[in-house]
Amino acid sequence: MADEDDEIILSELSDEDLVLQMHDDLYDGLKEEIEEGVNILLERGWEPYRVLTEALVAGMTIVGRDFRDGILFVPEVLLAAGAMKAGMAILKPLLAETGAPRMGKMVIGTVKGDIHDIGKNLVSMMMEGAGFEVVDIGINNAVEKYIEAIKAEQADILGMSALLTTTMPYMKVVIDTMKAEGIRDDYIVLVGGAPLNEEFGKAIGADAYCRDAAVAVETAKEFVQRKHNQMRAGA
């Protein structure tokens, strides 16, 4: 927790130094410092979207990279994501007011028969940290729940998670149902979970298998960018 001296120092930093300090504070999972930093930048006239991208998303990108490279581990990333969420709680209503651009929208949930959610929760937080809007539909989701959610939310991405080898095949049930309804190509489908691999992802017709949360963010960005480019080319 920051003492009064730290607070005075934070408020006396230049914009550039404050943003760098916020990257460090995110890395260390310091919620109160992130909230204070966000408020200071807003008071200095920063647009909410600029605070989001330069202070929070850029900081979480460093966290994601070090998680991918094995420098940080799940407990540390969860702390960083918690600090990110604290900053986002201040920015969300302001971003809605200003109609700020977003990376894309993801519906994510664990498949039917599976109640594990640590990996899914981590992906959700990392995706939010990268500027995506995330709708988490929880655990033990039947195909109807997934399809209802992606339609209702007008999602760009469907994320499915499984930790049990017995529940993995249910992902194919969801994708096959999407194909049968003629909506498969309307969504980017990403799958993940400890027992999965790239070969399985291809076999069931997913767009990509993501081995961890950092890879999920990178993959989602890549696919959304590709989708936007295709839409522009077809316009």
C-alpha positions in Angstrom: 0.0 0.0 0.0 1.3 3.5 -0.8 2.1 5.8 2.1 1.6 9.5 1.9 5.1 10.1 0.6 4.5 7.7 -2.3 1.3 9.5 -3.1 3.1 12.9 -3.2 5.8 11.4 -5.4 3.2 10.0 -7.8 1.4 13.3 -8.2 4.7 15.1 -8.8 5.9 12.9 -11.6 5.7 14.1 -15.2 3.1 12.4 -17.4 5.8 10.3 -19.1 7.4 9.2 -15.8 3.9 8.5 -14.3 3.0 6.2 -17.1 6.3 4.3 -16.7 5.6 4.1 -13.0 2.1 2.7 -13.7 3.6 0.0 -15.8 5.8 -1.0 -12.9 2.8 -0.8 -10.5 0.7 -3.0 -12.7 3.6 -5.5 -12.9 3.6 -5.6 -9.1 -0.2 -5.8 -8.9 -0.6 -2.5 -6.9 -4.3 -1.7 -7.1 -4.4 1.6 -5.2 -1.4 3.0 -7.0 -3.0 2.2 -10.4 -6.3 3.8 -9.3 -4.4 6.9 -8.2 -2.4 7.0 -11.4 -5.5 6.8 -13.6 -7.1 9.6 -11.6 -4.1 11.8 -11.9 -3.9 11.4 -15.7 -7.6 12.1 -16.0 -7.2 15.3 -13.9 -4.4 16.4 -16.2 -6.8 16.2 -19.1 -5.9 12.8 -20.6 -8.6 11.2 -22.7 -9.8 8.0 -21.1 -8.9 6.0 -24.2 -5.3 7.3 -24.0 -5.0 6.3 -20.3 -6.3 2.9 -21.2 -3.9 2.3 -24.1 -0.7 4.0 -22.9 -0.8 3.3 -19.2 -2.9 0.1 -18.7 -2.8 -1.9 -22.0 0.9 -1.1 -22.6 1.6 -2.2 -19.0 -0.3 -5.5 -19.3 1.5 -6.2 -22.6 4.7 -6.3 -20.6 3.1 -8.6 -18.1 1.7 -10.8 -20.9 5.1 -11.1 -22.5 6.9 -12.1 -19.3 4.1 -14.6 -18.5 4.6 -16.1 -22.0 8.3 -16.3 -21.5 8.1 -18.0 -18.1 9.3 -15.0 -16.1 6.0 -14.4 -14.4 3.6 -17.1 -13.2 -0.2 -17.3 -12.7 -0.4 -15.8 -9.2 1.6 -12.8 -10.2 -0.4 -12.3 -13.4 -3.7 -12.6 -11.5 -2.4 -9.8 -9.2 -1.5 -7.6 -12.2 -4.9 -8.3 -13.8 -6.6 -7.3 -10.5 -4.8 -4.0 -10.5 -5.7 -3.5 -14.2 -9.4 -4.2 -13.3 -9.2 -1.5 -10.6 -8.0 1.0 -13.2 -10.6 -0.2 -15.7 -13.4 0.3 -13.2 -12.7 4.1 -13.2 -12.3 4.2 -17.0 -15.2 2.0 -18.2 -18.0 4.5 -17.7 -15.9 7.3 -19.2 -15.0 5.2 -22.2 -18.7 4.4 -22.8 -19.5 8.1 -22.7 -16.8 9.0 -25.3 -17.6 6.0 -27.6 -13.9 5.0 -27.6 -12.9 2.3 -30.1 -12.5 -1.2 -28.8 -10.3 -4.1 -30.0 -13.3 -6.4 -30.2 -15.8 -8.4 -28.1 -15.3 -11.9 -26.8 -17.7 -14.4 -25.2 -15.8 -17.0 -23.1 -16.9 -19.9 -21.1 -15.9 -23.4 -19.9 -17.6 -26.3 -21.7 -20.4 -28.5 -20.5 -19.3 -31.0 -17.8 -16.3 -28.9 -16.9 -16.3 -26.7 -13.8 -12.6 -25.5 -13.9 -12.3 -21.8 -14.4 -8.8 -20.5 -13.4 -7.4 -20.6 -16.9 -10.6 -19.1 -18.3 -10.6 -16.3 -15.7 -7.0 -15.5 -16.5 -7.7 -15.3 -20.3 -10.7 -13.0 -19.5 -8.6 -10.6 -17.5 -5.7 -10.6 -19.9 -8.1 -9.9 -22.8 -9.7 -7.0 -20.9 -6.2 -5.8 -20.2 -5.6 -5.8 -24.0 -8.6 -3.6 -24.6 -11.2 -6.3 -25.5 -14.7 -6.3 -24.1 -15.2 -9.7 -22.5 -18.5 -11.5 -21.6 -17.7 -14.4 -19.3 -20.6 -16.9 -19.3 -19.0 -19.1 -16.6 -18.6 -22.8 -16.3 -20.4 -25.9 -17.5 -21.9 -24.3 -20.7 -24.2 -26.3 -23.1 -24.1 -25.5 -26.8 -27.3 -23.5 -26.6 -25.7 -21.1 -24.0 -22.7 -20.4 -26.2 -24.8 -19.7 -29.3 -27.3 -17.6 -27.5 -24.5 -15.5 -25.9 -22.5 -14.9 -29.1 -25.7 -13.8 -31.0 -27.0 -11.6 -28.1 -23.6 -10.0 -27.5 -22.8 -9.6 -31.2 -19.4 -11.0 -30.3 -16.3 -11.2 -32.6 -14.7 -14.1 -30.8 -15.9 -17.2 -29.0 -13.5 -18.7 -26.5 -14.0 -22.2 -25.1 -12.0 -23.7 -22.3 -11.7 -27.3 -20.9 -9.4 -28.9 -18.4 -10.7 -32.5 -18.6 -10.0 -34.9 -21.5 -13.6 -36.1 -21.1 -15.0 -32.6 -21.8 -12.7 -31.6 -24.7 -14.9 -33.2 -27.4 -17.8 -31.0 -26.5 -16.0 -28.1 -28.2 -16.6 -29.9 -31.5 -20.3 -30.2 -30.7 -20.4 -26.4 -30.3 -18.5 -25.8 -33.6 -20.5 -28.3 -35.5 -23.8 -26.7 -34.3 -22.5 -23.3 -35.4 -21.8 -24.9 -38.9 -25.2 -26.4 -39.0 -26.8 -23.0 -38.2 -24.7 -21.4 -40.9 -23.0 -19.0 -38.5 -19.5 -20.6 -38.0 -17.8 -18.1 -40.3 -19.3 -15.1 -38.5 -17.1 -15.7 -35.4 -13.4 -16.3 -34.5 -13.3 -19.5 -32.4 -10.4 -19.9 -30.0 -9.9 -22.9 -27.7 -7.7 -23.6 -24.8 -7.0 -25.8 -21.7 -4.3 -28.0 -20.4 -5.1 -31.2 -22.3 -5.6 -29.6 -25.7 -3.0 -29.1 -28.4 -2.8 -27.4 -31.8 -3.6 -30.7 -33.6 -6.9 -31.0 -31.6 -7.8 -27.4 -32.3 -7.4 -28.0 -36.1 -9.3 -31.3 -35.9 -12.4 -29.8 -34.3 -12.5 -26.8 -36.7 -11.4 -24.1 -34.3 -9.5 -21.0 -35.7 -6.7 -21.5 -33.2 -5.6 -23.3 -30.1 -4.1 -21.0 -27.5 -1.7 -22.6 -25.0 -2.0 -19.8 -22.4 -3.6 -16.4 -21.8 -0.7 -14.4 -23.3 -1.0 -16.4 -26.5 -4.8 -16.0 -26.5 -4.4 -12.2 -26.5 -1.8 -12.2 -29.3 -3.9 -14.6 -31.4 -7.2 -12.7 -30.8 -5.5 -9.4 -31.9 -4.1 -11.0 -35.0 -7.5 -12.6 -36.0 -9.5 -9.4 -35.3 -7.1 -7.3 -37.3 -7.3 -9.8 -40.2 -11.1 -9.7 -40.0 -11.2 -5.9 -40.0 -8.9 -5.8 -43.0 -11.1 -8.3 -44.9 -14.2 -6.2 -44.1 -12.4 -3.1 -45.4 -11.3 -4.9 -48.5 -14.8 -6.1 -49.2 -16.4 -2.7 -48.6 
